[in-house]
Amino acid sequence: MKIVPDTSVIIDGRVTEKVREGVYEGRRIIIPEAVLFELERQANQGKETGFSGLQEIKNLRKYEEQDKIDLTFKGERPSVEEQEMASSGEIDSMIRSVALEEEATLLTSDSVQAEVGRAKGLKVIYLKPEKEEKQLSKGIRDYFKEDVMSVHLRKGDYPKAKVGKPGQIRTEKLEDKISTEEQLKDLSHEIIESTQRSSDGFIEIDHGGATVVQLEDIRIVIARPPFSDGFEITAVKPVAETELEDYRLAEDLKKRLSERQRGVLLAGSPGAGKSTLAQAIAKFLKKGEYTIKTMEDPRDLQVGDDITQYTKLGEDMTDTGDILLLVRPDYTIYDEVRKTPDFEVFADMRLAGVGMIGVTHANRAIDALQRLIGRVELGMVPQIVDTIVYVEEGEIAKVYDITYTVKVPEGMTEEDLARPVIEVKDFETKKTEYEVYSYGEQVVVMPVEESGTEKPVFQMAQKEIEREISRYVRGRVEVKVDSSNSITVYVPDSEIPSLLGKNGKNISRIEEELGMSIDVQPLKEGKKSSKNTFAEEIKDINIHFEKEKIVIDVGVQYSGESVDIFSEEEYLSTLTIGQDGSIKIRKGTRVGNRLIEDVNRGKKITLVK
């Protein structure tokens, strides 16, 4: 019997397996040139499937050298036109043509290829995906002893594992022998074979030297050059399967999730236990006869077979969201909500009435809300997210209730300063910890201080006014906050007419917009002092130069803050920290040129908020 294998069975390793078992011993195995081309193309793109398939052909060559099989290559390499039509099945057609010409049996694990082959009159052997009960990828599983959360294998380093549970994690060396590239390549080949033939395995990402695999309950990331500087395999397996009852505030959360569809963000740092909590919530909701779906890229939540796990269609989750709106789930678990398109899809589904539980990275509970602010209209935030659950070391550390009202923000006294305010309340104490509102053009996330001091509002007003005045004035601006509704602004004498505008039009507009009385005074000569009543220097800044700009890394915890930039004691400018926690200043500007000059001279650059 002559056998023509297609790309699918070459990659999943079942040709060599059947030779090894004696099923195909003595047979003539014909590899179409189109198969070799496809594997070469995938390998050139950095796909692990390509490397795995080429390794399989090398293994077949060894069997030929041992006279166990007769291995030959037939057919033509695809032309440029045929390569362009590969996605339409042109490569598969060339493989079938070789089988037809050689009167051979087509061997495939691709169901479409099998059906088309039979329709063409070919003899076809279709190898179905193997059942998950079979022990797969034994090599990687051998590392997962009790309490092993993740395995880290890198060329030139000892195999290591993170052992324990969230909050109690330690790193242990698994072996005394350093891993070699050949060992990792062999293990990678085994992982790809197991994934391709498993009924419970997916290759989620495979390009440019990065491969992400979900094999049963293990998520595996394979990295090789050019994506990484060395061969590396990282495997993660959940060690904790929890029930919602195991968490603090469980009964309150059950009631909250059950009374109506909610918009929930599960926040925490990587490894804090967010996904474990999401799985416990999914299990609870499913018991309550809710229809649950997940949106994941890659799919790694460990949920029951009765919960369908969706991944992205196309570039992002937008099309997936459209499909889910047709499916009409009661709750959708979105893992992970990180980029702007993720928040937009989350918001769209939430506003359509779907209960949404999003998993997102955040250092603090309030940071999860700040990631949403700026990506959607401020007034819509409480309709999109009404609950934030912050997870730390596997436990629920904080729960926030998000509500909406119209009031005068804390620290302000004039009734004409009333505006829509988002209140962030501690779920347990019912006390408001933060207020979110618009002040001029700035969105303010203001902590509410129990002392009742007006310091936060005064500081915010000072920064906001300085930023607003700088739109009309060249040079230095100083602001003195006299009271909650009165401010004195100091600008260069020559710039006062520009600030006031014709018939006081400019300053009146600013006063009306901010709801504060502004007294304009000439700025006396001298340097702006970094030491004022509310000054706070930001520590640990990092300045580096890029091709067209200067970047000052501050930290995402300061995103949205306005800060004064000083060189030694001299004031340079007031700028706002971006969402990524950095300030970007174009080269060639006055401030940019000054920063380059002073940094090169070794002068101390400070930021004051």
SVG drawing of the C-alpha trace seen along z (x, -y; Angstrom):
<svg xmlns="http://www.w3.org/2000/svg" viewBox="-33 -95 60 99">
<polyline fill="none" stroke="black" stroke-width="0.4" points="0.0,0.0 1.3,-3.5 0.4,-6.3 0.3,-10.0 0.2,-11.9 -1.0,-15.5 0.3,-18.4 -2.0,-17.7 -0.8,-14.1 2.8,-15.1 2.5,-17.8 0.6,-15.6 3.2,-12.8 0.9,-9.9 2.8,-8.7 5.9,-7.9 3.8,-6.5 2.2,-4.0 5.6,-3.1 7.0,-2.6 4.0,-0.4 4.6,1.7 1.3,0.7 3.1,-1.0 6.3,0.9 7.5,1.8 5.0,-0.6 5.9,-3.3 5.3,-6.7 5.1,-9.5 5.5,-13.1 4.1,-15.7 6.4,-18.6 3.4,-20.9 3.6,-19.5 7.3,-20.2 6.7,-23.7 3.9,-24.4 6.1,-23.2 9.0,-25.3 6.8,-28.3 5.5,-27.9 9.0,-27.5 10.2,-30.6 7.3,-32.5 8.5,-31.3 5.6,-28.9 6.2,-25.9 4.0,-23.7 6.5,-24.2 9.5,-23.1 7.5,-20.2 6.5,-19.0 10.1,-19.2 11.3,-17.2 8.7,-14.6 10.0,-14.2 13.5,-13.9 12.2,-11.0 10.7,-9.3 14.0,-9.6 15.6,-7.7 13.1,-4.9 14.0,-4.7 17.7,-4.4 16.7,-1.5 14.8,0.1 11.5,-0.1 9.8,-2.2 10.3,-3.5 10.3,-7.3 10.0,-9.4 9.0,-13.0 6.6,-13.6 4.8,-16.5 5.7,-20.1 6.3,-23.0 3.4,-25.5 3.7,-28.4 3.4,-32.0 -0.3,-32.0 -0.9,-28.7 0.8,-30.0 -1.5,-33.0 -4.5,-30.7 -3.3,-28.5 -6.1,-29.7 -8.7,-28.6 -7.4,-25.0 -5.0,-25.0 -2.2,-23.3 -4.6,-20.6 -5.7,-20.1 -2.0,-19.5 -1.7,-16.9 -4.8,-15.1 -3.4,-15.2 -0.3,-13.3 -2.4,-10.7 -4.6,-10.3 -1.6,-10.1 0.2,-7.5 -3.1,-5.6 -2.2,-5.9 -4.2,-6.2 -4.6,-9.7 -3.8,-9.9 -5.2,-13.0 -6.6,-14.2 -8.3,-17.2 -12.1,-16.3 -12.6,-18.7 -9.6,-17.2 -11.0,-13.7 -14.5,-14.6 -13.1,-16.2 -10.7,-13.3 -13.6,-10.8 -15.7,-13.0 -12.8,-12.8 -12.8,-9.0 -9.7,-8.6 -9.1,-6.0 -8.9,-7.9 -7.8,-7.1 -9.1,-9.7 -7.4,-9.8 -9.8,-11.4 -8.6,-13.5 -7.7,-11.3 -9.8,-11.3 -8.7,-13.4 -8.6,-10.4 -5.4,-9.3 -2.3,-10.6 -1.0,-13.3 2.3,-15.3 3.7,-13.1 7.0,-15.0 5.6,-18.3 3.1,-16.7 6.0,-15.0 7.0,-18.3 3.6,-19.1 3.9,-17.5 1.6,-18.5 1.2,-22.3 3.2,-23.2 1.6,-26.3 4.0,-26.8 7.1,-25.3 9.9,-27.4 12.3,-25.8 15.0,-27.9 18.0,-27.0 21.2,-27.3 19.2,-27.4 18.0,-24.9 14.4,-23.7 12.4,-25.7 8.9,-25.7 6.7,-28.1 5.2,-26.0 2.3,-26.8 -0.8,-28.9 -1.5,-32.6 0.1,-34.5 2.4,-31.6 4.5,-31.0 8.1,-29.9 10.5,-29.0 12.2,-25.6 14.8,-24.0 13.3,-20.9 16.5,-19.2 20.3,-19.6 20.9,-19.5 20.8,-22.6 18.3,-22.5 19.8,-22.3 18.2,-23.7 17.9,-20.2 15.9,-19.0 13.6,-21.9 13.1,-21.4 12.2,-17.7 9.7,-18.7 8.2,-21.4 7.8,-18.9 6.0,-16.5 3.7,-19.3 2.7,-20.3 2.1,-16.7 -0.1,-16.1 -2.0,-19.3 -2.7,-18.6 -4.1,-15.1 -5.9,-15.9 -9.7,-16.5 -9.0,-18.9 -6.1,-20.9 -5.8,-24.2 -3.0,-26.2 -4.1,-29.7 -1.2,-31.7 1.7,-30.6 3.8,-33.1 7.0,-35.0 8.7,-32.6 5.8,-32.7 3.4,-29.8 0.6,-29.6 -1.0,-26.2 -3.9,-25.2 -3.5,-21.5 -6.3,-20.1 -5.8,-22.1 -2.3,-23.3 -1.4,-26.6 2.0,-26.5 4.0,-29.3 6.9,-28.4 9.3,-31.2 12.2,-31.0 14.3,-33.5 13.6,-36.0 10.8,-36.6 13.0,-35.7 16.8,-35.7 16.8,-32.0 14.5,-28.9 12.1,-28.9 9.0,-26.9 6.6,-28.1 3.7,-25.9 1.0,-27.0 -1.6,-24.8 -4.2,-25.8 -3.6,-24.3 -6.6,-25.7 -10.2,-24.8 -12.4,-26.9 -16.0,-27.5 -17.4,-31.0 -18.3,-30.0 -14.5,-29.8 -14.2,-33.6 -14.9,-36.4 -18.1,-38.3 -19.3,-35.3 -23.0,-35.5 -23.1,-39.3 -21.6,-38.7 -24.0,-35.8 -26.9,-38.1 -25.5,-40.9 -24.8,-38.8 -28.2,-37.1 -30.5,-40.1 -29.8,-41.4 -27.2,-41.3 -24.1,-43.2 -21.0,-44.8 -18.1,-43.5 -14.4,-44.0 -12.2,-41.4 -8.9,-43.2 -5.5,-42.3 -1.9,-41.9 -0.7,-38.9 -0.9,-35.7 -3.2,-37.2 -6.0,-34.6 -8.3,-36.6 -9.0,-33.8 -9.5,-31.3 -12.2,-33.6 -13.7,-34.0 -14.0,-30.2 -15.7,-30.0 -18.2,-32.7 -18.9,-30.8 -19.5,-27.6 -21.9,-29.4 -23.9,-31.1 -24.2,-27.9 -25.7,-26.2 -28.3,-29.0 -29.4,-28.0 -27.8,-31.1 -26.5,-30.8 -22.7,-31.5 -20.2,-32.0 -16.6,-33.2 -14.5,-35.4 -10.8,-34.5 -7.6,-35.0 -6.1,-32.6 -8.7,-30.2 -7.3,-29.1 -10.2,-29.4 -10.9,-26.0 -14.7,-25.8 -17.2,-23.0 -18.1,-21.4 -21.5,-23.1 -19.9,-26.5 -18.8,-27.4 -15.5,-29.3 -15.2,-31.7 -12.0,-33.3 -11.5,-36.2 -12.7,-36.4 -10.3,-38.4 -8.1,-41.0 -10.0,-41.5 -13.1,-40.5 -15.5,-42.8 -17.0,-40.1 -17.0,-37.7 -19.1,-40.2 -21.6,-40.5 -22.0,-36.7 -22.5,-36.6 -25.3,-39.2 -27.1,-36.7 -26.5,-33.9 -27.9,-36.0 -26.1,-34.7 -27.1,-35.9 -23.4,-36.4 -20.2,-36.6 -16.8,-36.2 -14.2,-38.3 -10.6,-37.3 -8.6,-39.6 -9.9,-43.2 -6.8,-45.1 -6.7,-47.1 -9.0,-49.8 -10.9,-47.5 -11.5,-45.1 -13.1,-47.8 -15.2,-49.0 -16.5,-45.5 -17.1,-45.0 -19.0,-48.3 -21.1,-47.5 -22.2,-44.2 -22.9,-45.6 -25.1,-48.4 -26.9,-45.8 -28.1,-44.2 -25.6,-41.3 -24.1,-40.6 -20.4,-41.1 -17.5,-39.9 -14.2,-41.2 -10.8,-40.1 -8.2,-42.9 -4.8,-43.7 -4.6,-46.5 -2.3,-47.4 -5.2,-48.8 -8.9,-48.4 -9.4,-52.0 -6.9,-51.5 -9.4,-49.1 -11.9,-51.9 -9.3,-54.3 -8.5,-51.9 -12.1,-52.3 -12.2,-56.1 -11.2,-57.8 -12.2,-54.8 -15.9,-55.4 -18.0,-58.5 -17.7,-59.3 -21.5,-59.4 -21.8,-55.8 -19.2,-54.3 -21.7,-53.3 -23.9,-51.6 -21.0,-49.6 -19.3,-48.7 -21.2,-48.8 -18.9,-46.5 -15.1,-46.2 -13.7,-43.1 -10.0,-43.4 -8.1,-40.1 -4.9,-39.9 -3.0,-36.7 -6.0,-34.6 -8.4,-36.5 -11.0,-39.2 -9.3,-42.2 -11.7,-45.0 -15.1,-45.4 -16.3,-48.7 -19.9,-49.7 -20.0,-52.3 -23.0,-54.7 -23.9,-58.0 -25.3,-61.2 -25.4,-65.0 -23.8,-66.9 -21.1,-69.4 -17.9,-67.4 -16.3,-67.0 -14.2,-70.0 -16.2,-72.5 -18.8,-74.7 -20.6,-76.7 -23.9,-75.3 -23.2,-76.3 -20.3,-73.8 -22.8,-70.9 -22.1,-68.4 -22.6,-64.7 -20.3,-62.7 -19.4,-59.0 -19.2,-57.7 -16.9,-54.8 -18.1,-53.3 -16.6,-50.6 -19.1,-47.7 -18.7,-46.7 -18.8,-50.1 -20.9,-52.0 -18.5,-54.9 -17.5,-56.9 -13.7,-56.5 -13.4,-58.2 -15.3,-60.7 -14.9,-60.9 -16.1,-64.0 -15.1,-66.4 -13.4,-69.6 -12.9,-71.8 -11.4,-69.5 -9.9,-67.2 -11.4,-64.0 -10.6,-63.9 -10.4,-60.7 -10.3,-62.3 -9.9,-60.4 -12.4,-61.6 -10.6,-62.4 -12.5,-61.9 -11.0,-65.0 -12.9,-67.1 -9.8,-69.1 -10.0,-70.9 -6.4,-70.0 -7.2,-67.6 -9.6,-70.0 -7.2,-72.9 -4.3,-71.0 -6.4,-69.8 -7.7,-73.4 -4.1,-74.7 -3.0,-72.2 -6.1,-72.6 -5.9,-76.4 -2.2,-76.4 -2.9,-74.1 -5.8,-76.2 -4.0,-79.5 -1.0,-78.1 -3.3,-77.9 -3.4,-81.7 0.0,-82.7 3.6,-82.2 6.0,-81.7 5.7,-81.0 2.3,-80.7 1.8,-80.6 -1.5,-80.0 -2.4,-80.7 -5.6,-79.1 -7.2,-81.6 -10.4,-79.7 -12.7,-77.0 -14.0,-79.6 -11.3,-82.2 -7.9,-82.0 -5.1,-84.4 -3.2,-83.9 0.3,-85.3 1.5,-85.7 4.2,-87.9 3.0,-91.5 3.2,-91.4 0.9,-88.4 -2.0,-89.8 -3.9,-91.3 -3.7,-88.0 -5.1,-86.2 -7.9,-88.7 -8.9,-88.8 -11.0,-91.5 -13.4,-93.0 -12.3,-90.3 -13.8,-87.6 -11.1,-84.9 -10.9,-85.2 -14.8,-85.3 -15.0,-82.1 -12.5,-80.4 -14.2,-81.6 -17.6,-80.3 -16.2,-77.0 -14.4,-76.3 -17.0,-78.1 -14.3,-80.1 -13.4,-83.8 -9.9,-84.5 -7.8,-87.5 -5.0,-88.2 -1.8,-89.7 1.6,-90.4 4.3,-87.8 7.3,-89.2 10.7,-88.2 12.1,-85.1 11.9,-81.4 8.9,-79.3 9.4,-77.4 8.8,-73.7 7.9,-74.1 4.3,-75.2 1.6,-74.2 0.5,-71.1 3.7,-70.1 4.7,-66.5 7.7,-65.3 7.3,-62.1 10.2,-59.7 11.8,-57.1 11.3,-58.7 13.2,-57.5 14.2,-59.7 15.2,-58.3 15.6,-59.6 13.9,-58.1 14.2,-59.0 11.8,-61.9 10.8,-62.4 11.9,-62.5 10.0,-60.0 9.7,-60.4 8.4,-57.2 6.6,-57.9 4.2,-55.0 0.6,-54.2 -0.5,-55.0 0.0,-58.7 -1.8,-58.6 -3.9,-61.6 -2.1,-63.7 -0.7,-67.2 2.8,-67.8 5.4,-70.6 8.8,-69.8 11.8,-71.4 15.5,-71.4 17.2,-71.8 15.0,-74.6 14.0,-76.1 10.5,-75.6 10.2,-74.3 6.6,-73.4 3.4,-71.8 2.3,-68.7 -0.1,-65.8 1.0,-62.2 -0.5,-59.9 -2.6,-56.7 0.6,-54.6 2.2,-56.4 4.7,-58.5 5.2,-62.0 6.3,-62.4 7.9,-65.6 8.8,-66.2 12.5,-67.0 12.9,-70.4 10.5,-72.1 11.7,-74.6 11.1,-72.2 12.5,-69.3 15.7,-71.0 16.2,-72.3 15.7,-68.8 18.2,-67.2 20.7,-69.9 20.2,-69.7 20.2,-65.9 23.4,-65.8 24.9,-68.3 23.9,-66.0 21.3,-68.4 18.6,-66.9 15.1,-66.7 12.2,-66.5 8.4,-66.3 6.1,-67.9 2.4,-67.2"/>
</svg>
